[in-house]
Amino acid sequence: MIDWTCDDQGNQVVTDVALGDFDIAFKMQDHKPLRTHYAIGNVMWRSPEGQTGRGVTKASDVYSFGLVCLYALGGGELLLLDN
């Protein structure tokens, strides 16, 4: 998400930036792994522990963010499997 404004010349100026996840967003309590009977999040960005139901933590988010970065840097081809 980007917060921006226009300067006197009409140029857009970014004033604040925040990374957000609209697929699943919540505040974890007590820093304990979240355990569910089902997988959470988009399968393409899911961490191994999230994929297998062993619980997700902040480290899972870091892993998923790394996948997003690899995907973006690789032009979208790096993580896609051939049939």
HTML snippet that shows the backbone in 3Dmol.js (N, CA, C, O; Angstrom):
<script src="https://3Dmol.org/build/3Dmol-min.js"></script>
<div id="view" style="width:600px;height:400px;position:relative"></div>
<script>
const pdb = `
ATOM      1  N   MET A   1       0.842  -1.150   0.000  1.00  0.00           N
ATOM      2  CA  MET A   1       0.000   0.000   0.000  1.00  0.00           C
ATOM      3  C   MET A   1       0.896   1.224   0.000  1.00  0.00           C
ATOM      4  O   MET A   1       1.929   1.259   0.668  1.00  0.00           O
ATOM      5  N   ILE A   2       0.489   2.212  -0.750  1.00  0.00           N
ATOM      6  CA  ILE A   2       1.286   3.433  -0.881  1.00  0.00           C
ATOM      7  C   ILE A   2       0.427   4.646  -0.558  1.00  0.00           C
ATOM      8  O   ILE A   2      -0.687   4.786  -1.064  1.00  0.00           O
ATOM      9  N   ASP A   3       0.955   5.520   0.290  1.00  0.00           N
ATOM     10  CA  ASP A   3       0.315   6.802   0.575  1.00  0.00           C
ATOM     11  C   ASP A   3       1.100   7.861  -0.190  1.00  0.00           C
ATOM     12  O   ASP A   3       2.325   7.927  -0.088  1.00  0.00           O
ATOM     13  N   TRP A   4       0.402   8.676  -0.945  1.00  0.00           N
ATOM     14  CA  TRP A   4       1.087   9.664  -1.761  1.00  0.00           C
ATOM     15  C   TRP A   4       0.310  10.971  -1.798  1.00  0.00           C
ATOM     16  O   TRP A   4      -0.857  11.040  -1.412  1.00  0.00           O
ATOM     17  N   THR A   5       0.996  12.003  -2.274  1.00  0.00           N
ATOM     18  CA  THR A   5       0.401  13.324  -2.433  1.00  0.00           C
ATOM     19  C   THR A   5       0.990  13.944  -3.695  1.00  0.00           C
ATOM     20  O   THR A   5       1.937  13.403  -4.265  1.00  0.00           O
ATOM     21  N   CYS A   6       0.456  15.044  -4.124  1.00  0.00           N
ATOM     22  CA  CYS A   6       0.989  15.769  -5.284  1.00  0.00           C
ATOM     23  C   CYS A   6       1.682  17.043  -4.812  1.00  0.00           C
ATOM     24  O   CYS A   6       1.181  17.746  -3.935  1.00  0.00           O
ATOM     25  N   ASP A   7       2.840  17.330  -5.404  1.00  0.00           N
ATOM     26  CA  ASP A   7       3.526  18.575  -5.072  1.00  0.00           C
ATOM     27  C   ASP A   7       2.960  19.722  -5.915  1.00  0.00           C
ATOM     28  O   ASP A   7       1.993  19.536  -6.654  1.00  0.00           O
ATOM     29  N   ASP A   8       3.564  20.897  -5.801  1.00  0.00           N
ATOM     30  CA  ASP A   8       3.062  22.087  -6.497  1.00  0.00           C
ATOM     31  C   ASP A   8       3.103  21.954  -8.020  1.00  0.00           C
ATOM     32  O   ASP A   8       2.311  22.588  -8.718  1.00  0.00           O
ATOM     33  N   GLN A   9       4.015  21.139  -8.535  1.00  0.00           N
ATOM     34  CA  GLN A   9       4.125  20.952  -9.981  1.00  0.00           C
ATOM     35  C   GLN A   9       3.236  19.816 -10.495  1.00  0.00           C
ATOM     36  O   GLN A   9       3.235  19.521 -11.691  1.00  0.00           O
ATOM     37  N   GLY A  10       2.489  19.185  -9.606  1.00  0.00           N
ATOM     38  CA  GLY A  10       1.613  18.084 -10.002  1.00  0.00           C
ATOM     39  C   GLY A  10       2.283  16.720 -10.015  1.00  0.00           C
ATOM     40  O   GLY A  10       1.685  15.743 -10.465  1.00  0.00           O
ATOM     41  N   ASN A  11       3.510  16.640  -9.529  1.00  0.00           N
ATOM     42  CA  ASN A  11       4.215  15.361  -9.451  1.00  0.00           C
ATOM     43  C   ASN A  11       3.742  14.580  -8.235  1.00  0.00           C
ATOM     44  O   ASN A  11       3.507  15.150  -7.169  1.00  0.00           O
ATOM     45  N   GLN A  12       3.605  13.289  -8.402  1.00  0.00           N
ATOM     46  CA  GLN A  12       3.221  12.443  -7.274  1.00  0.00           C
ATOM     47  C   GLN A  12       4.434  12.188  -6.390  1.00  0.00           C
ATOM     48  O   GLN A  12       5.514  11.863  -6.885  1.00  0.00           O
ATOM     49  N   VAL A  13       4.255  12.335  -5.088  1.00  0.00           N
ATOM     50  CA  VAL A  13       5.317  12.128  -4.114  1.00  0.00           C
ATOM     51  C   VAL A  13       4.848  11.069  -3.125  1.00  0.00           C
ATOM     52  O   VAL A  13       3.821  11.234  -2.467  1.00  0.00           O
ATOM     53  N   VAL A  14       5.609   9.979  -3.023  1.00  0.00           N
ATOM     54  CA  VAL A  14       5.282   8.905  -2.089  1.00  0.00           C
ATOM     55  C   VAL A  14       5.665   9.356  -0.688  1.00  0.00           C
ATOM     56  O   VAL A  14       6.802   9.762  -0.450  1.00  0.00           O
ATOM     57  N   THR A  15       4.702   9.283   0.255  1.00  0.00           N
ATOM     58  CA  THR A  15       4.956   9.717   1.627  1.00  0.00           C
ATOM     59  C   THR A  15       5.078   8.555   2.603  1.00  0.00           C
ATOM     60  O   THR A  15       5.704   8.696   3.653  1.00  0.00           O
ATOM     61  N   ASP A  16       4.485   7.399   2.268  1.00  0.00           N
ATOM     62  CA  ASP A  16       4.541   6.251   3.168  1.00  0.00           C
ATOM     63  C   ASP A  16       4.259   4.989   2.368  1.00  0.00           C
ATOM     64  O   ASP A  16       3.481   5.006   1.414  1.00  0.00           O
ATOM     65  N   VAL A  17       4.901   3.892   2.764  1.00  0.00           N
ATOM     66  CA  VAL A  17       4.722   2.614   2.095  1.00  0.00           C
ATOM     67  C   VAL A  17       4.543   1.542   3.162  1.00  0.00           C
ATOM     68  O   VAL A  17       5.230   1.562   4.183  1.00  0.00           O
ATOM     69  N   ALA A  18       3.628   0.610   2.933  1.00  0.00           N
ATOM     70  CA  ALA A  18       3.429  -0.519   3.843  1.00  0.00           C
ATOM     71  C   ALA A  18       3.178  -1.772   3.021  1.00  0.00           C
ATOM     72  O   ALA A  18       2.470  -1.739   2.014  1.00  0.00           O
ATOM     73  N   LEU A  19       3.761  -2.867   3.456  1.00  0.00           N
ATOM     74  CA  LEU A  19       3.557  -4.147   2.811  1.00  0.00           C
ATOM     75  C   LEU A  19       2.368  -4.821   3.474  1.00  0.00           C
ATOM     76  O   LEU A  19       2.315  -4.909   4.700  1.00  0.00           O
ATOM     77  N   GLY A  20       1.433  -5.290   2.700  1.00  0.00           N
ATOM     78  CA  GLY A  20       0.244  -5.920   3.264  1.00  0.00           C
ATOM     79  C   GLY A  20      -0.078  -7.223   2.573  1.00  0.00           C
ATOM     80  O   GLY A  20       0.307  -7.439   1.424  1.00  0.00           O
ATOM     81  N   ASP A  21      -0.778  -8.087   3.266  1.00  0.00           N
ATOM     82  CA  ASP A  21      -1.201  -9.376   2.736  1.00  0.00           C
ATOM     83  C   ASP A  21      -2.706  -9.463   2.904  1.00  0.00           C
ATOM     84  O   ASP A  21      -3.206  -9.610   4.019  1.00  0.00           O
ATOM     85  N   PHE A  22      -3.421  -9.372   1.804  1.00  0.00           N
ATOM     86  CA  PHE A  22      -4.873  -9.390   1.887  1.00  0.00           C
ATOM     87  C   PHE A  22      -5.446 -10.798   1.771  1.00  0.00           C
ATOM     88  O   PHE A  22      -6.651 -10.987   1.936  1.00  0.00           O
ATOM     89  N   ASP A  23      -4.595 -11.795   1.487  1.00  0.00           N
ATOM     90  CA  ASP A  23      -5.077 -13.167   1.391  1.00  0.00           C
ATOM     91  C   ASP A  23      -5.457 -13.687   2.773  1.00  0.00           C
ATOM     92  O   ASP A  23      -6.533 -14.256   2.955  1.00  0.00           O
ATOM     93  N   ILE A  24      -4.578 -13.490   3.734  1.00  0.00           N
ATOM     94  CA  ILE A  24      -4.877 -13.833   5.123  1.00  0.00           C
ATOM     95  C   ILE A  24      -4.079 -12.888   6.007  1.00  0.00           C
ATOM     96  O   ILE A  24      -2.848 -12.907   5.992  1.00  0.00           O
ATOM     97  N   ALA A  25      -4.761 -12.081   6.758  1.00  0.00           N
ATOM     98  CA  ALA A  25      -4.088 -11.105   7.612  1.00  0.00           C
ATOM     99  C   ALA A  25      -4.716 -11.142   8.999  1.00  0.00           C
ATOM    100  O   ALA A  25      -5.933 -11.017   9.139  1.00  0.00           O
ATOM    101  N   PHE A  26      -3.897 -11.312  10.006  1.00  0.00           N
ATOM    102  CA  PHE A  26      -4.368 -11.290  11.385  1.00  0.00           C
ATOM    103  C   PHE A  26      -3.164 -11.054  12.290  1.00  0.00           C
ATOM    104  O   PHE A  26      -2.019 -11.213  11.868  1.00  0.00           O
ATOM    105  N   LYS A  27      -3.428 -10.681  13.517  1.00  0.00           N
ATOM    106  CA  LYS A  27      -2.360 -10.467  14.490  1.00  0.00           C
ATOM    107  C   LYS A  27      -2.210 -11.728  15.329  1.00  0.00           C
ATOM    108  O   LYS A  27      -3.161 -12.177  15.969  1.00  0.00           O
ATOM    109  N   MET A  28      -1.011 -12.293  15.321  1.00  0.00           N
ATOM    110  CA  MET A  28      -0.763 -13.493  16.110  1.00  0.00           C
ATOM    111  C   MET A  28      -0.604 -13.109  17.571  1.00  0.00           C
ATOM    112  O   MET A  28      -0.013 -12.076  17.887  1.00  0.00           O
ATOM    113  N   GLN A  29      -1.120 -13.922  18.442  1.00  0.00           N
ATOM    114  CA  GLN A  29      -1.039 -13.690  19.877  1.00  0.00           C
ATOM    115  C   GLN A  29       0.033 -14.580  20.496  1.00  0.00           C
ATOM    116  O   GLN A  29       0.185 -15.735  20.099  1.00  0.00           O
ATOM    117  N   ASP A  30       0.755 -14.066  21.434  1.00  0.00           N
ATOM    118  CA  ASP A  30       1.725 -14.823  22.240  1.00  0.00           C
ATOM    119  C   ASP A  30       2.880 -15.418  21.438  1.00  0.00           C
ATOM    120  O   ASP A  30       3.615 -16.244  21.979  1.00  0.00           O
ATOM    121  N   HIS A  31       3.069 -15.047  20.205  1.00  0.00           N
ATOM    122  CA  HIS A  31       4.167 -15.528  19.361  1.00  0.00           C
ATOM    123  C   HIS A  31       4.211 -17.049  19.276  1.00  0.00           C
ATOM    124  O   HIS A  31       5.280 -17.626  19.080  1.00  0.00           O
ATOM    125  N   LYS A  32       3.076 -17.694  19.420  1.00  0.00           N
ATOM    126  CA  LYS A  32       3.004 -19.148  19.282  1.00  0.00           C
ATOM    127  C   LYS A  32       2.613 -19.487  17.848  1.00  0.00           C
ATOM    128  O   LYS A  32       1.890 -18.725  17.205  1.00  0.00           O
ATOM    129  N   PRO A  33       3.089 -20.636  17.340  1.00  0.00           N
ATOM    130  CA  PRO A  33       2.681 -21.021  15.987  1.00  0.00           C
ATOM    131  C   PRO A  33       1.164 -21.176  15.890  1.00  0.00           C
ATOM    132  O   PRO A  33       0.518 -21.689  16.804  1.00  0.00           O
ATOM    133  N   LEU A  34       0.621 -20.731  14.786  1.00  0.00           N
ATOM    134  CA  LEU A  34      -0.806 -20.897  14.534  1.00  0.00           C
ATOM    135  C   LEU A  34      -1.015 -22.269  13.920  1.00  0.00           C
ATOM    136  O   LEU A  34      -0.484 -22.559  12.848  1.00  0.00           O
ATOM    137  N   ARG A  35      -1.776 -23.106  14.585  1.00  0.00           N
ATOM    138  CA  ARG A  35      -2.040 -24.458  14.090  1.00  0.00           C
ATOM    139  C   ARG A  35      -3.516 -24.575  13.732  1.00  0.00           C
ATOM    140  O   ARG A  35      -4.397 -24.242  14.525  1.00  0.00           O
ATOM    141  N   THR A  36      -3.760 -25.056  12.525  1.00  0.00           N
ATOM    142  CA  THR A  36      -5.127 -25.268  12.063  1.00  0.00           C
ATOM    143  C   THR A  36      -5.220 -26.644  11.419  1.00  0.00           C
ATOM    144  O   THR A  36      -4.204 -27.288  11.157  1.00  0.00           O
ATOM    145  N   HIS A  37      -6.436 -27.084  11.168  1.00  0.00           N
ATOM    146  CA  HIS A  37      -6.657 -28.369  10.506  1.00  0.00           C
ATOM    147  C   HIS A  37      -6.626 -28.223   8.990  1.00  0.00           C
ATOM    148  O   HIS A  37      -6.861 -29.190   8.265  1.00  0.00           O
ATOM    149  N   TYR A  38      -6.343 -27.039   8.519  1.00  0.00           N
ATOM    150  CA  TYR A  38      -6.329 -26.771   7.081  1.00  0.00           C
ATOM    151  C   TYR A  38      -5.163 -25.833   6.765  1.00  0.00           C
ATOM    152  O   TYR A  38      -4.663 -25.130   7.643  1.00  0.00           O
ATOM    153  N   ALA A  39      -4.749 -25.835   5.525  1.00  0.00           N
ATOM    154  CA  ALA A  39      -3.648 -24.973   5.091  1.00  0.00           C
ATOM    155  C   ALA A  39      -4.120 -23.529   5.026  1.00  0.00           C
ATOM    156  O   ALA A  39      -5.279 -23.257   4.711  1.00  0.00           O
ATOM    157  N   ILE A  40      -3.215 -22.609   5.325  1.00  0.00           N
ATOM    158  CA  ILE A  40      -3.536 -21.182   5.335  1.00  0.00           C
ATOM    159  C   ILE A  40      -2.717 -20.478   4.264  1.00  0.00           C
ATOM    160  O   ILE A  40      -1.523 -20.737   4.115  1.00  0.00           O
ATOM    161  N   GLY A  41      -3.352 -19.601   3.530  1.00  0.00           N
ATOM    162  CA  GLY A  41      -2.652 -18.792   2.543  1.00  0.00           C
ATOM    163  C   GLY A  41      -2.648 -19.407   1.161  1.00  0.00           C
ATOM    164  O   GLY A  41      -3.090 -20.538   0.962  1.00  0.00           O
ATOM    165  N   ASN A  42      -2.147 -18.650   0.220  1.00  0.00           N
ATOM    166  CA  ASN A  42      -2.075 -19.073  -1.169  1.00  0.00           C
ATOM    167  C   ASN A  42      -1.018 -20.156  -1.318  1.00  0.00           C
ATOM    168  O   ASN A  42       0.094 -20.011  -0.810  1.00  0.00           O
ATOM    169  N   VAL A  43      -1.351 -21.225  -2.000  1.00  0.00           N
ATOM    170  CA  VAL A  43      -0.453 -22.375  -2.114  1.00  0.00           C
ATOM    171  C   VAL A  43       0.890 -22.006  -2.749  1.00  0.00           C
ATOM    172  O   VAL A  43       1.911 -22.609  -2.418  1.00  0.00           O
ATOM    173  N   MET A  44       0.904 -21.038  -3.646  1.00  0.00           N
ATOM    174  CA  MET A  44       2.156 -20.686  -4.322  1.00  0.00           C
ATOM    175  C   MET A  44       3.163 -20.027  -3.379  1.00  0.00           C
ATOM    176  O   MET A  44       4.370 -20.138  -3.592  1.00  0.00           O
ATOM    177  N   TRP A  45       2.686 -19.352  -2.355  1.00  0.00           N
ATOM    178  CA  TRP A  45       3.572 -18.602  -1.458  1.00  0.00           C
ATOM    179  C   TRP A  45       3.678 -19.246  -0.075  1.00  0.00           C
ATOM    180  O   TRP A  45       4.312 -18.676   0.813  1.00  0.00           O
ATOM    181  N   ARG A  46       3.093 -20.385   0.124  1.00  0.00           N
ATOM    182  CA  ARG A  46       3.025 -21.013   1.443  1.00  0.00           C
ATOM    183  C   ARG A  46       4.355 -21.648   1.837  1.00  0.00           C
ATOM    184  O   ARG A  46       5.031 -22.262   1.012  1.00  0.00           O
ATOM    185  N   SER A  47       4.718 -21.494   3.099  1.00  0.00           N
ATOM    186  CA  SER A  47       5.950 -22.097   3.626  1.00  0.00           C
ATOM    187  C   SER A  47       5.762 -23.608   3.778  1.00  0.00           C
ATOM    188  O   SER A  47       4.628 -24.086   3.808  1.00  0.00           O
ATOM    189  N   PRO A  48       6.856 -24.363   3.874  1.00  0.00           N
ATOM    190  CA  PRO A  48       6.724 -25.817   4.045  1.00  0.00           C
ATOM    191  C   PRO A  48       5.910 -26.199   5.283  1.00  0.00           C
ATOM    192  O   PRO A  48       5.085 -27.110   5.224  1.00  0.00           O
ATOM    193  N   GLU A  49       6.138 -25.505   6.401  1.00  0.00           N
ATOM    194  CA  GLU A  49       5.373 -25.840   7.610  1.00  0.00           C
ATOM    195  C   GLU A  49       3.902 -25.472   7.458  1.00  0.00           C
ATOM    196  O   GLU A  49       3.033 -26.150   8.005  1.00  0.00           O
ATOM    197  N   GLY A  50       3.625 -24.423   6.732  1.00  0.00           N
ATOM    198  CA  GLY A  50       2.234 -24.059   6.463  1.00  0.00           C
ATOM    199  C   GLY A  50       1.578 -25.044   5.517  1.00  0.00           C
ATOM    200  O   GLY A  50       0.386 -25.330   5.632  1.00  0.00           O
ATOM    201  N   GLN A  51       2.354 -25.560   4.586  1.00  0.00           N
ATOM    202  CA  GLN A  51       1.835 -26.519   3.608  1.00  0.00           C
ATOM    203  C   GLN A  51       1.489 -27.848   4.271  1.00  0.00           C
ATOM    204  O   GLN A  51       0.538 -28.515   3.862  1.00  0.00           O
ATOM    205  N   THR A  52       2.246 -28.232   5.282  1.00  0.00           N
ATOM    206  CA  THR A  52       2.040 -29.529   5.926  1.00  0.00           C
ATOM    207  C   THR A  52       1.216 -29.450   7.206  1.00  0.00           C
ATOM    208  O   THR A  52       0.982 -30.472   7.851  1.00  0.00           O
ATOM    209  N   GLY A  53       0.775 -28.257   7.582  1.00  0.00           N
ATOM    210  CA  GLY A  53      -0.081 -28.116   8.754  1.00  0.00           C
ATOM    211  C   GLY A  53       0.653 -28.155  10.075  1.00  0.00           C
ATOM    212  O   GLY A  53       0.037 -28.425  11.106  1.00  0.00           O
ATOM    213  N   ARG A  54       1.962 -27.892  10.081  1.00  0.00           N
ATOM    214  CA  ARG A  54       2.729 -27.917  11.327  1.00  0.00           C
ATOM    215  C   ARG A  54       2.704 -26.596  12.069  1.00  0.00           C
ATOM    216  O   ARG A  54       3.371 -26.454  13.094  1.00  0.00           O
ATOM    217  N   GLY A  55       1.957 -25.635  11.578  1.00  0.00           N
ATOM    218  CA  GLY A  55       1.852 -24.340  12.243  1.00  0.00           C
ATOM    219  C   GLY A  55       2.676 -23.280  11.544  1.00  0.00           C
ATOM    220  O   GLY A  55       3.775 -23.557  11.062  1.00  0.00           O
ATOM    221  N   VAL A  56       2.151 -22.067  11.486  1.00  0.00           N
ATOM    222  CA  VAL A  56       2.865 -20.964  10.846  1.00  0.00           C
ATOM    223  C   VAL A  56       3.258 -19.931  11.890  1.00  0.00           C
ATOM    224  O   VAL A  56       2.548 -19.717  12.873  1.00  0.00           O
ATOM    225  N   THR A  57       4.400 -19.296  11.658  1.00  0.00           N
ATOM    226  CA  THR A  57       4.939 -18.281  12.556  1.00  0.00           C
ATOM    227  C   THR A  57       5.379 -17.083  11.719  1.00  0.00           C
ATOM    228  O   THR A  57       5.133 -17.034  10.514  1.00  0.00           O
ATOM    229  N   LYS A  58       6.027 -16.124  12.363  1.00  0.00           N
ATOM    230  CA  LYS A  58       6.579 -14.989  11.617  1.00  0.00           C
ATOM    231  C   LYS A  58       7.640 -15.467  10.627  1.00  0.00           C
ATOM    232  O   LYS A  58       7.791 -14.889   9.551  1.00  0.00           O
ATOM    233  N   ALA A  59       8.363 -16.505  10.983  1.00  0.00           N
ATOM    234  CA  ALA A  59       9.369 -17.055  10.070  1.00  0.00           C
ATOM    235  C   ALA A  59       8.717 -17.565   8.788  1.00  0.00           C
ATOM    236  O   ALA A  59       9.314 -17.488   7.714  1.00  0.00           O
ATOM    237  N   SER A  60       7.508 -18.080   8.895  1.00  0.00           N
ATOM    238  CA  SER A  60       6.767 -18.519   7.713  1.00  0.00           C
ATOM    239  C   SER A  60       6.488 -17.347   6.790  1.00  0.00           C
ATOM    240  O   SER A  60       6.557 -17.482   5.568  1.00  0.00           O
ATOM    241  N   ASP A  61       6.174 -16.195   7.374  1.00  0.00           N
ATOM    242  CA  ASP A  61       5.942 -14.989   6.578  1.00  0.00           C
ATOM    243  C   ASP A  61       7.218 -14.553   5.864  1.00  0.00           C
ATOM    244  O   ASP A  61       7.171 -14.124   4.711  1.00  0.00           O
ATOM    245  N   VAL A  62       8.356 -14.662   6.546  1.00  0.00           N
ATOM    246  CA  VAL A  62       9.629 -14.291   5.931  1.00  0.00           C
ATOM    247  C   VAL A  62       9.918 -15.213   4.747  1.00  0.00           C
ATOM    248  O   VAL A  62      10.353 -14.753   3.692  1.00  0.00           O
ATOM    249  N   TYR A  63       9.680 -16.500   4.920  1.00  0.00           N
ATOM    250  CA  TYR A  63       9.874 -17.464   3.831  1.00  0.00           C
ATOM    251  C   TYR A  63       8.983 -17.108   2.642  1.00  0.00           C
ATOM    252  O   TYR A  63       9.442 -17.067   1.501  1.00  0.00           O
ATOM    253  N   SER A  64       7.719 -16.854   2.918  1.00  0.00           N
ATOM    254  CA  SER A  64       6.779 -16.511   1.851  1.00  0.00           C
ATOM    255  C   SER A  64       7.177 -15.220   1.150  1.00  0.00           C
ATOM    256  O   SER A  64       7.071 -15.122  -0.072  1.00  0.00           O
ATOM    257  N   PHE A  65       7.633 -14.230   1.911  1.00  0.00           N
ATOM    258  CA  PHE A  65       8.089 -12.980   1.311  1.00  0.00           C
ATOM    259  C   PHE A  65       9.300 -13.227   0.419  1.00  0.00           C
ATOM    260  O   PHE A  65       9.427 -12.617  -0.643  1.00  0.00           O
ATOM    261  N   GLY A  66      10.180 -14.112   0.842  1.00  0.00           N
ATOM    262  CA  GLY A  66      11.330 -14.470   0.012  1.00  0.00           C
ATOM    263  C   GLY A  66      10.904 -15.075  -1.313  1.00  0.00           C
ATOM    264  O   GLY A  66      11.502 -14.786  -2.349  1.00  0.00           O
ATOM    265  N   LEU A  67       9.870 -15.917  -1.289  1.00  0.00           N
ATOM    266  CA  LEU A  67       9.343 -16.483  -2.533  1.00  0.00           C
ATOM    267  C   LEU A  67       8.800 -15.392  -3.447  1.00  0.00           C
ATOM    268  O   LEU A  67       9.012 -15.426  -4.659  1.00  0.00           O
ATOM    269  N   VAL A  68       8.106 -14.434  -2.868  1.00  0.00           N
ATOM    270  CA  VAL A  68       7.578 -13.318  -3.658  1.00  0.00           C
ATOM    271  C   VAL A  68       8.729 -12.538  -4.295  1.00  0.00           C
ATOM    272  O   VAL A  68       8.652 -12.157  -5.464  1.00  0.00           O
ATOM    273  N   CYS A  69       9.795 -12.302  -3.526  1.00  0.00           N
ATOM    274  CA  CYS A  69      10.958 -11.577  -4.064  1.00  0.00           C
ATOM    275  C   CYS A  69      11.616 -12.360  -5.197  1.00  0.00           C
ATOM    276  O   CYS A  69      11.958 -11.784  -6.230  1.00  0.00           O
ATOM    277  N   LEU A  70      11.797 -13.674  -5.012  1.00  0.00           N
ATOM    278  CA  LEU A  70      12.371 -14.497  -6.075  1.00  0.00           C
ATOM    279  C   LEU A  70      11.512 -14.451  -7.330  1.00  0.00           C
ATOM    280  O   LEU A  70      12.025 -14.362  -8.446  1.00  0.00           O
ATOM    281  N   TYR A  71      10.213 -14.511  -7.134  1.00  0.00           N
ATOM    282  CA  TYR A  71       9.283 -14.459  -8.266  1.00  0.00           C
ATOM    283  C   TYR A  71       9.416 -13.126  -8.997  1.00  0.00           C
ATOM    284  O   TYR A  71       9.468 -13.086 -10.226  1.00  0.00           O
ATOM    285  N   ALA A  72       9.471 -12.042  -8.235  1.00  0.00           N
ATOM    286  CA  ALA A  72       9.565 -10.710  -8.847  1.00  0.00           C
ATOM    287  C   ALA A  72      10.911 -10.518  -9.554  1.00  0.00           C
ATOM    288  O   ALA A  72      10.953  -9.994 -10.667  1.00  0.00           O
ATOM    289  N   LEU A  73      11.999 -10.935  -8.924  1.00  0.00           N
ATOM    290  CA  LEU A  73      13.328 -10.768  -9.517  1.00  0.00           C
ATOM    291  C   LEU A  73      13.546 -11.678 -10.719  1.00  0.00           C
ATOM    292  O   LEU A  73      14.295 -11.341 -11.636  1.00  0.00           O
ATOM    293  N   GLY A  74      12.889 -12.830 -10.706  1.00  0.00           N
ATOM    294  CA  GLY A  74      13.038 -13.775 -11.809  1.00  0.00           C
ATOM    295  C   GLY A  74      12.075 -13.524 -12.946  1.00  0.00           C
ATOM    296  O   GLY A  74      11.992 -14.332 -13.870  1.00  0.00           O
ATOM    297  N   GLY A  75      11.356 -12.436 -12.902  1.00  0.00           N
ATOM    298  CA  GLY A  75      10.422 -12.127 -13.975  1.00  0.00           C
ATOM    299  C   GLY A  75       9.226 -13.050 -14.006  1.00  0.00           C
ATOM    300  O   GLY A  75       8.543 -13.135 -15.026  1.00  0.00           O
ATOM    301  N   GLY A  76       8.955 -13.743 -12.918  1.00  0.00           N
ATOM    302  CA  GLY A  76       7.788 -14.606 -12.848  1.00  0.00           C
ATOM    303  C   GLY A  76       8.036 -16.031 -13.288  1.00  0.00           C
ATOM    304  O   GLY A  76       7.171 -16.887 -13.105  1.00  0.00           O
ATOM    305  N   GLU A  77       9.196 -16.309 -13.864  1.00  0.00           N
ATOM    306  CA  GLU A  77       9.468 -17.642 -14.401  1.00  0.00           C
ATOM    307  C   GLU A  77      10.183 -18.568 -13.417  1.00  0.00           C
ATOM    308  O   GLU A  77      10.147 -19.788 -13.573  1.00  0.00           O
ATOM    309  N   LEU A  78      10.821 -17.998 -12.423  1.00  0.00           N
ATOM    310  CA  LEU A  78      11.700 -18.764 -11.556  1.00  0.00           C
ATOM    311  C   LEU A  78      10.982 -19.860 -10.762  1.00  0.00           C
ATOM    312  O   LEU A  78      11.543 -20.937 -10.564  1.00  0.00           O
ATOM    313  N   LEU A  79       9.772 -19.607 -10.312  1.00  0.00           N
ATOM    314  CA  LEU A  79       9.072 -20.559  -9.453  1.00  0.00           C
ATOM    315  C   LEU A  79       8.007 -21.368 -10.175  1.00  0.00           C
ATOM    316  O   LEU A  79       7.366 -22.224  -9.566  1.00  0.00           O
ATOM    317  N   LEU A  80       7.810 -21.112 -11.452  1.00  0.00           N
ATOM    318  CA  LEU A  80       6.768 -21.815 -12.191  1.00  0.00           C
ATOM    319  C   LEU A  80       7.293 -23.154 -12.695  1.00  0.00           C
ATOM    320  O   LEU A  80       8.399 -23.238 -13.229  1.00  0.00           O
ATOM    321  N   LEU A  81       6.491 -24.195 -12.522  1.00  0.00           N
ATOM    322  CA  LEU A  81       6.882 -25.535 -12.949  1.00  0.00           C
ATOM    323  C   LEU A  81       6.379 -25.800 -14.360  1.00  0.00           C
ATOM    324  O   LEU A  81       5.297 -25.351 -14.739  1.00  0.00           O
ATOM    325  N   ASP A  82       7.171 -26.531 -15.130  1.00  0.00           N
ATOM    326  CA  ASP A  82       6.726 -26.954 -16.456  1.00  0.00           C
ATOM    327  C   ASP A  82       5.854 -28.185 -16.304  1.00  0.00           C
ATOM    328  O   ASP A  82       6.054 -28.987 -15.392  1.00  0.00           O
ATOM    329  N   ASN A  83       4.880 -28.335 -17.206  1.00  0.00           N
ATOM    330  CA  ASN A  83       4.008 -29.528 -17.164  1.00  0.00           C
ATOM    331  C   ASN A  83       4.701 -30.702 -17.785  1.00  0.00           C
ATOM    332  O   ASN A  83       4.134 -31.793 -17.845  1.00  0.00           O
TER     333      ASN A  83
END
`;
const viewer = $3Dmol.createViewer("view");
viewer.addModel(pdb, "pdb");
viewer.setStyle({}, {cartoon: {color: "spectrum"}});
viewer.zoomTo();
viewer.render();
</script>
